[in-house]
Amino acid sequence: MKLVLLALSLAVAVMSQDILRLPPPPAGERVPYGQDPLQFGELRLPEGSGPHPVAIIIHGGFWRSAYNLDHISHLCVALNQAGVATWSLEYRRIGDTGGAWPGTFDDVAAGADYLKTVAGKHALDLNRVVAVGHSAGGQLALWLASPNVAEAIKLRGIVSLAGVADL
């Protein structure tokens, strides 16, 4: 059993390194939700006329400016192929002016809320919205669903992929 777990751990480590070597797919439509250059969402739409369910995607990267939404874009493309629109949020992080607490959290809330502004133009179904985050983004997705986030869009679900749920 220990050998199987070790093999799985190694496979996950190799896959996570492979994703860092893959070039990201072409960017989706970049829509600013704030004044800072890092305050934008990248919208990708599936084929068809909609209305489309939506996944708000929040990338990880240790909350640091060295990491951005490029690597999670592979997930966005896969979700589009499954018929789900994606709104991948970029946000200010540690090392960026205005990043860290509370700027990072303010950005995620504002970016999620801005989905209401783009929904009509792109046939997005705001009754079918989930938040998906990886690592630090998983923590932000969980936070986005908390009752403390007054302005954020109503979520039907949250997926935290290796999220940091207990600091």
C-alpha positions in Angstrom: 0.0 0.0 0.0 2.8 2.4 0.9 4.4 1.7 -2.5 1.2 2.5 -4.3 0.8 5.8 -2.4 4.4 6.7 -3.2 3.9 5.9 -6.9 0.8 8.1 -7.0 2.6 10.9 -5.2 5.4 10.8 -7.7 3.0 10.7 -10.6 1.2 13.8 -9.3 4.6 15.6 -8.8 5.6 14.7 -12.4 2.3 15.8 -13.8 2.4 19.1 -11.9 5.9 19.8 -13.3 4.7 18.8 -16.8 1.9 21.4 -16.7 4.5 24.1 -16.0 6.4 23.1 -19.2 3.4 23.2 -21.4 2.8 26.4 -23.3 -0.6 27.9 -22.3 -3.4 27.8 -24.8 -4.2 31.1 -26.6 -5.7 33.7 -24.2 -9.4 34.2 -24.0 -11.1 37.6 -24.1 -9.5 39.7 -21.4 -12.0 42.0 -19.7 -10.8 44.5 -17.0 -12.9 44.6 -13.8 -10.7 47.3 -12.2 -8.1 50.0 -12.9 -4.9 48.0 -12.2 -3.4 46.0 -15.1 -3.7 42.8 -13.0 -7.5 43.3 -12.4 -9.0 41.4 -15.3 -10.9 38.3 -16.1 -10.2 36.1 -19.0 -13.5 34.9 -20.5 -13.7 31.7 -22.6 -17.0 30.5 -24.1 -18.0 27.0 -25.2 -19.5 26.4 -28.6 -23.2 27.1 -28.9 -25.5 30.0 -28.2 -26.0 29.5 -24.5 -27.1 30.4 -21.9 -23.9 28.8 -20.6 -23.1 27.6 -17.1 -20.0 29.4 -15.7 -17.0 28.4 -13.7 -15.1 31.3 -12.0 -11.5 30.0 -12.1 -9.0 31.3 -9.6 -5.4 30.3 -10.1 -2.9 29.4 -7.4 0.7 30.2 -7.0 1.5 30.7 -3.3 -0.4 34.1 -3.5 2.8 35.4 -5.2 3.3 37.7 -8.2 5.6 35.2 -9.9 2.6 33.0 -10.8 -0.4 33.9 -13.0 -3.4 32.4 -14.7 -1.6 31.0 -17.7 -1.1 27.5 -16.3 -4.7 27.1 -15.2 -5.9 28.0 -18.7 -5.6 24.3 -19.7 -8.4 23.6 -17.3 -10.5 26.5 -18.7 -10.2 25.0 -22.3 -11.2 21.6 -21.0 -14.2 23.0 -19.3 -15.2 24.9 -22.5 -15.0 21.6 -24.4 -17.5 20.2 -21.8 -19.9 23.1 -22.4 -19.0 25.4 -19.5 -18.0 29.0 -19.9 -15.0 30.1 -17.8 -14.2 33.4 -16.2 -10.6 33.1 -15.1 -9.6 35.8 -12.6 -6.3 37.5 -12.5 -5.6 39.5 -9.3 -2.9 41.4 -7.4 -0.7 39.1 -5.4 2.1 39.4 -2.9 4.8 41.4 -4.6 2.3 43.4 -6.6 1.3 46.9 -5.5 -2.0 46.5 -3.7 -1.6 42.8 -3.5 -1.8 40.6 -0.3 -4.3 41.4 2.4 -6.9 42.8 1.7 -6.1 43.7 -2.0 -6.0 40.1 -3.2 -9.3 39.3 -1.6 -10.9 42.6 -2.8 -9.8 41.8 -6.3 -11.3 38.3 -6.3 -14.6 39.6 -4.9 -14.7 42.4 -7.5 -13.7 40.1 -10.3 -16.4 37.6 -9.4 -19.0 40.3 -9.1 -18.0 41.8 -12.5 -19.3 38.6 -14.1 -22.8 40.2 -13.7 -21.7 42.9 -16.1 -20.5 40.6 -18.9 -23.2 37.9 -18.5 -25.9 39.4 -20.8 -23.6 40.1 -23.7 -22.2 36.6 -23.6 -25.3 34.5 -22.7 -24.0 33.4 -19.3 -26.4 31.7 -16.9 -25.8 33.4 -13.6 -28.0 30.8 -11.9 -25.4 28.1 -12.7 -22.1 29.6 -11.4 -19.4 27.7 -9.5 -16.0 28.8 -8.2 -13.0 26.6 -8.9 -9.6 27.4 -7.4 -6.3 25.6 -7.3 -4.0 25.8 -4.2 -4.0 29.5 -3.1 -6.9 29.9 -5.5 -8.7 27.1 -3.8 -8.5 29.1 -0.6 -9.8 32.2 -2.4 -12.7 30.1 -3.9 -13.7 28.9 -0.5 -13.5 32.5 0.8 -15.6 33.8 -2.1 -18.4 31.5 -1.0 -18.4 32.7 2.5 -21.2 35.0 3.8 -18.6 37.7 4.5 -18.3 38.5 0.8 -21.4 40.7 0.4 -21.0 41.9 -3.2 -19.9 38.7 -4.8 -22.1 36.7 -7.2 -24.2 33.9 -5.8 -22.5 30.5 -6.2 -24.1 27.1 -6.7 -20.9 25.3 -5.7 -17.2 25.5 -4.9 -14.4 23.2 -6.0 -11.1 23.7 -4.1 -8.3 21.8 -5.8 -5.6 21.3 -3.2 -6.8 24.5 -1.6 -5.2 25.8 1.6 -8.3 25.6 3.8 -6.8 26.0 7.2 -4.1 28.7 7.7 
